[in-house]
Structure formats: structure tokens, C-alpha cells
Amino acid sequence: QVQLVESGGGLVQPGGSLRLSCAASGFTFSNYDMSWYRQAPGKERELVASITSATHRTNYADSVKGRFTISRDNAKNTVYLQMNSLKPEDTAVYYCKSWIYGMDYWGEGTPVTVSS
């Protein structure tokens, strides 16, 4: 069955960096676009970044452009989110998502807290 498992979240000071990983299984990873979303307390879930399957074309929310980088390693069935220059407003649970077999699949999320 399809599984998406996020890791790499934690507590970091403002200006710091984290790298999130999402390990995928149960489908042909290289054939599918992948996305990172986040949900802050009391707010709706929002798209952070996405990457296409074949060309690895990327797209970012305006709020993270220039600070976050999404990438994928199809040999490892993993998508990454490198987050630099983190701000307190980046605090959220970060989710990996893909549209597979006609429906959305989500991981359980990894929490990121940016605080001094």
C-alpha cells in the first residue's frame, strides 16, 4: 500500500536550517509529482513546494521562495525539503503529499518549531 513517511522536523532557532525527508513506498515513485504542505496552528493547510516527476520542475509558495529547496532522489524513493533562514512563521506541521491512482495520499507529518 502507498506510504509516505516524513522525518527531520524539530526545534530550531530563527535563522537556522532543517532538512525534511519523505520516504515513499507502495507505488512507482519516479512516475509521480510530489509536494510538501504545511499547517500552522489555527490555520489552513497550505502548499509549500512541489516537484514534478520527470523534469523535476519545482514550484514554491511566495513565502518560502529563496529560502526553501525541494528535491527528489528517485533511486531512494525520497523527496526532500531543505529549509534555510527559518522564521518563527515557518512553525507548522509539514506534510508530504502525492496524487496517486486518482486520490491524494498524505504522510502523518513532521513538526517544525522555529523559536529562540
C-alpha positions in Angstrom: 0.0 0.0 0.0 1.0 3.6 -0.5 3.0 5.0 2.4 4.6 8.4 2.8 6.7 8.8 5.9 8.2 12.2 6.9 11.1 12.8 9.1 13.6 15.6 10.0 11.4 18.0 11.9 12.4 19.5 15.2 13.1 22.7 17.1 15.4 25.3 15.5 16.3 28.9 16.2 15.4 31.6 13.9 17.8 31.8 11.0 18.6 28.1 11.3 18.2 25.3 8.8 16.5 21.9 8.7 16.2 19.2 6.0 12.9 17.3 5.9 12.7 13.9 4.2 9.7 11.9 2.9 10.3 8.2 2.2 7.8 6.8 -0.2 6.7 3.2 -0.8 3.9 1.2 -2.4 4.0 3.0 -5.8 6.4 3.8 -8.7 7.8 6.9 -7.1 9.6 8.2 -10.2 6.2 8.5 -12.1 4.5 10.9 -9.7 4.8 14.5 -8.7 5.4 15.2 -5.1 4.6 18.1 -2.8 5.2 19.5 0.6 2.4 21.2 2.5 2.3 22.7 6.0 -0.3 23.5 8.6 0.3 26.1 11.3 -1.8 26.1 14.5 -5.2 27.6 13.7 -4.5 27.9 10.0 -5.4 26.0 6.9 -3.0 23.6 5.3 -1.0 25.3 2.5 1.2 24.3 -0.3 4.9 25.0 0.4 6.6 23.4 -2.6 6.2 20.8 -5.4 8.3 18.9 -7.8 7.3 17.1 -11.0 8.2 13.5 -11.7 10.1 13.6 -15.0 11.6 17.0 -15.4 11.9 17.8 -11.6 10.4 21.2 -12.3 9.8 23.0 -9.0 7.2 25.4 -7.7 7.2 27.4 -4.4 4.9 29.4 -2.3 5.9 33.1 -2.3 6.6 33.0 1.4 9.4 30.4 1.1 11.0 31.4 -2.3 14.7 31.8 -2.0 14.8 30.0 1.4 13.4 26.5 0.8 14.5 24.0 -1.8 12.6 20.9 -2.8 14.4 18.0 -4.4 13.9 14.3 -5.1 16.1 11.2 -5.4 14.2 8.7 -7.4 16.7 6.0 -6.7 15.9 6.3 -3.0 12.2 7.0 -3.4 12.6 10.1 -1.3 11.7 13.7 -1.6 13.4 16.4 0.5 12.7 19.9 1.7 15.8 21.9 2.6 14.7 24.9 4.7 17.1 27.7 5.3 16.8 31.1 7.1 13.9 29.8 9.1 11.5 32.2 10.6 9.0 31.8 13.5 6.2 32.0 11.0 7.5 28.8 9.4 6.4 26.9 12.5 4.0 24.2 11.4 3.5 20.5 10.8 5.0 19.7 7.5 3.3 17.0 5.3 4.4 15.1 2.2 1.7 14.6 -0.4 1.2 13.0 -3.8 -1.8 12.4 -6.1 -1.6 8.7 -6.9 -4.2 6.3 -8.5 -6.7 9.1 -8.6 -6.6 10.3 -5.0 -4.4 12.3 -2.6 -2.1 10.4 -0.3 -0.6 12.2 2.8 2.0 11.4 5.3 1.4 11.8 9.0 3.5 14.9 9.1 6.6 16.1 11.0 6.5 19.1 13.3 8.8 22.1 12.8 9.1 24.7 15.5 11.2 27.9 14.9 11.8 29.6 18.2 14.5 31.2 20.3 
